[in-house]
């Protein structure tokens, strides 16, 4: 992604890139989001208790979803719906110009988060770990990253959130916190 879409940039160049210099933001953001979704699904699929019956009843050519497939489809659907709602929210309040900045900042954050998730996935599958303690660590890390992401969104020097405080509050509550709670309920009900 860095060599093709960001003109052979290294990680430092990508992370320090300004919005004026950003090019191919949509494909880069899409690749980062897909890899992030795969890694979250890899980590959470080990802990998903069951695949719901209405999902496991769906079979294409005799193949049905396992826990990873269920977790991946849930996470990717969650991301797609959240991103469409974010686009609609920003354009409905007249802050559509801030979407490019939001996409740039979130892609940088998700890039670093994905590197950490790859390391966590490697540790899960290649080191003998107590799965219960590992689950608690993963949940604490994901919650911490979620809080850090929202703090970055709020306090970033670029105006990436809406200007008015109540729109910021509305965005964080309805398009950040609520979807995560819905995803949690869907995966671990």
Secondary structure, DSSP 8 states (H G I E B T S, - for coil): -HHHHTTS--HHHHHT--GGG--SHHHHHHHHHHHHHHHHHHHHHTT-----HHHHT--BTTB---HHHHHHHHHHHHHHHHHHHHHHHHHHTT-GGGHHHHHHHHHHHHHHHHHHHHHHHHHHHHS---HHHHHHHHHHHHHHHHHHHHHHHHH-SS--S-SSHHHHHHHHIIIIIHHHHHHHHHH--
